Amino acid sequence: MTKLKSNKAMLAGLVIIAFFVLVACLADLLSPYDPSALGVAYQKPSAEHLLGTNDLGQDIFSEMIYGVRVSLFLGIFSALIVTFVGSTLALIAGYYGGAADRIICALTDIAMAVPSLPLTLLLIAYLKSGVFSLVLAISITAWTGTARILRSRVRQICQLPYIKIEKTLGVKTPVILFRHVLPNLKDILLTRMALSVSGAMMTESGLSFLGLGTYGQKSWGNILHFAFFRNSILRGQVWWYLPPIICICVAVMGFMLVGYYGQQKKD
Amino acid sequence: MKRILALTLALLLCIGLFAGCSGETKNNGGTAPTAAPTQQPSGGESAPTAAPTQQPSGGETAPTEAPAPEGPKHVANLIVGTTAANNTFNMTGQKDAFGRMNYNGLTQGNFVYRDENGDLKPYFFESYQISEDGTVLDFTWHEGAIWHDGQPVTADDIVFSFEYMRDVKKVGSLSNLVNIEILGDHAGRLTFSHPDVYYWMNTSVMNTSCVYAKHIWEGVTDYSSVTGPEAAIGCGPFKLVSYDLDSQTSVYEAVPENAFLGEITVDKVTVQSYADQASLMMAMANGECDAYYTYASPIDATLIDSFTGMPDLDLGESPFAGSYQMLFGCSRAPGDDVDFRQAIAYAIDYPTAATTINGEYGRPSNRGVLNPSIKGFDSSIAMLEYDPETAKSMLEAAGYKDVNGDGWREAPDGSAIDLSVIPQYSSNMEVRSRLGETVVASLKAVGVNCHIDEEAISNSEIWEDKVTKEDYDISITFCTSGMSYSTPFRYMLAELREGDSGWHWGSYHSQELKDYYYAMTEAINDEAYLENSKKLQHLADDEMFALTFAWQTSFFPFRTDKIENWGNWKSWGVINSETWFRITAK
């Protein structure tokens, strides 16, 4: 706890994340209106509607609150997949080496060479629409960085004497991997995961802004998409387009602070 | 070695950079055939060949160097801004800016056009006469008309055009054309087996019919895939002289021989595509283009407010004949129950839908589907009402009750209801998506469970498959303003008459609907048209198989500082079939 207090940047990141997680969990309580309920369109911010209303008369503040859920869910779920895939491949490549390592490294290189955004767009066009397709499309190439960094670390750890001794003593591979190697990766894993969440949130926002996000569910990117499409920028409706931009920035910053400064803490 | 390599690469990059920045032009398209369009890279201003005028670029509308002493002051270069792409230049289609501009007979010799009041007027035809029974059309055409490659338009071309449209292009309104005769030097006769003359003429103004050059199109069956310069050759008042895919510009020059409606008062037309309406409007506000035109797509109401009150900019406001519709899936439960449909008609939040579609200019519609700006509109039909309480009581009375207490109504037989709503797929889905949200929220507010079919909105093929197989409960569609003669009822048909082809998305299988629709479109006089139009509107009111969300106002802006005598046509704007012969420089 003392260490955490001394790492103010990471603490700030954690506070931001905790805030958004809390908002997501309590969305039903915090939201003054049903975000899909129709009302009087294009209202300016007032005591009744803190951030005004959109083109359908929906309360933008309520949309923002519910938008946390989609953005966080997509970000965290994608990051879990990315971390799982990346760390599994890294463990196999780093521990076994040889052909397995070469194959996984080649696979990683190929995946890294594929431009991720066009591939994501292509997948979204072909996959059945829905949240899980979006998660899959976001995750499909995002695992490469995690896999590459973790593999190097696994190889380092596997060269340590205690791992060699364990191998010599015939300790089973799963025991070595999950008892001794994986725990030594936790800092990098958490760091990469935090960064993956921010990356996935940015991708989701970008896709939703392009109109390729989840339909009918409020997300920050989706709010921004309609704000842009309904010319809110030209009409000076800052209360419509600015809040999602701020929220995306702050939430991403929160995860990045944890990601970068979490690593620093270890160092 | 590395240093030499790096220096060489840097040098190459610099050369490439300077080459890219060069203002010099070179012709990508090679030597063009006589009068055929040339493709030019960015910045390429084509040298005029026919017009003896100095033509400055940048929207200038200087008078000609030597104007006729008392003639109209010609517009040297009319710059039309559009959001349609400048990629395809093929006479046989309606695609892209080229196809859209040809609704106005720019390069095509359209036989007739619809004027400001919606009346048919001759264009390539010099005159025409329809027999009393509506089966025979006698016509004459303009003597001296030429193709854009310099060849004269002949009687053979006229005969070929009708045969080509009927037999190759399969134009539905010509399916009953049985005889094409040439009666004199510039006169001909069409004979139909059914009274289809009006039907063909009224649908031909939708860029479905024009004169085709026999020497170009004879033997061509896969006409839409022709991409060479010959594909753009028509006999309209303007010929395509160059286009530039990079800058998304196409340039057209006047062809004085094809002055169908009098002297052509525009020497050159430049069609400039913009990425979106916002950038186009900013360009127009800066004087970079003179008028906006994109067929049936007026400037969005949410954008127009930002340009209100600007000097020299007329917003081109007029009532819009296009509209968004909601079609019930009438071939399956619960949409097959007229009581259910009537109840739902009270549940939709029309004021919100109207605002979504057209901002503060949108107004809820009446129950008869048609707009007041459409010929035959029946003002006696009641307005649609947004009254959720009435909707609830009507649903209760019809047996749609929440039996199991889950908050959602069940069908009278106790089965669960979860309506599938499919907004029509479009590259520009925003309004349709918002209407989908409005419908879902409105129905949920009266206890009817429903959802947007996400598959349908992600892919045009899936949407088309579902809509043609009647696999929907509620469909949200759009009818363009150009369809005002056929009316939105065209799309509401569940089946077409024999020989007819084209889009139809309805599921209300009613002989009355089909009979009234074809009796209206094939009417041989206004009386018959109006009578059947009214029957259709009353049928919609009684059976509620479809409804229109809102009546709209359209905006087709234009600049007034350099050009005068614009004619802002309702739903169409200032770029229309008469523009080329009426506007003059100030």
HADDOCK unambig.tbl for C-alpha pairs under 7 A between the chains (distance, minus, plus):
assign (segid A and resid 36 and name CA) (segid B and resid 441 and name CA) 6.61 0.50 0.50
assign (segid A and resid 37 and name CA) (segid B and resid 441 and name CA) 6.32 0.50 0.50
assign (segid A and resid 38 and name CA) (segid B and resid 441 and name CA) 6.99 0.50 0.50
assign (segid A and resid 55 and name CA) (segid B and resid 356 and name CA) 5.94 0.50 0.50
assign (segid A and resid 56 and name CA) (segid B and resid 352 and name CA) 6.07 0.50 0.50
assign (segid A and resid 56 and name CA) (segid B and resid 356 and name CA) 6.27 0.50 0.50
assign (segid A and resid 128 and name CA) (segid B and resid 455 and name CA) 6.53 0.50 0.50
assign (segid A and resid 129 and name CA) (segid B and resid 454 and name CA) 6.06 0.50 0.50
assign (segid A and resid 129 and name CA) (segid B and resid 455 and name CA) 6.13 0.50 0.50
assign (segid A and resid 215 and name CA) (segid B and resid 454 and name CA) 6.86 0.50 0.50
assign (segid A and resid 230 and name CA) (segid B and resid 302 and name CA) 6.00 0.50 0.50
assign (segid A and resid 231 and name CA) (segid B and resid 302 and name CA) 6.16 0.50 0.50
assign (segid A and resid 231 and name CA) (segid B and resid 303 and name CA) 6.00 0.50 0.50
assign (segid A and resid 234 and name CA) (segid B and resid 306 and name CA) 6.65 0.50 0.50
assign (segid A and resid 235 and name CA) (segid B and resid 306 and name CA) 6.27 0.50 0.50
